[in-house]
Amino acid sequence: MSSTTITNYLVAAGLLIYRRLHNKFEYLLLQTSYGEHHWTPPKGHVDPGESEWETALRETEEESGYKQEQLNILKNFEHSLNYVVKNKPKRVVYWLAELKDSSTPVRLSEEHQDYKWAELEEACQLVKYHDTINLLRAADLFLINMYKNK
């Protein structure tokens, strides 16, 4: 699937990475080095011939330095955001992933100028966009329920 389909629908994918510290969840957010310098989980546009899943893995490694083997990816949590960018509909699909070693450092690409590990409420304040706040809240609830049942 290409990043621009016949309907001119933009498609992107990424991973919402979390780590568990002292029974609290922290989410990785990256601050863009362009535009309004907004905060977002690692994500990017689907390249021609690439699946959304492949894009999520590639973009996460490019933007954060984290490779698939450093993450426990929860494929049973999949969340899509739908919004309009420059008068074109866009869909971004995210999967949830736990960083296996919480001390592994982030390695930013030139696309980002900063990163932050943030608990839910701080993360929601940083991202600002309603769709991304919903993603964070859904992930947090999913994790609370998942760990409660362990």
Secondary structure, DSSP 8 states (H G I E B T S, - for coil): --SB-TT--EEEEEEEEEEEETTEEEEEEEEESSTT--EE-SEEE--TT--HHHHHHHHHHHHH---GGGEEEEEEEEEEEEEEETTEEEEEEEEEEEESSTT------TTEEEEEEE-HHHHHHHH--HHHHHHHHHHHHHHHHHHHT-
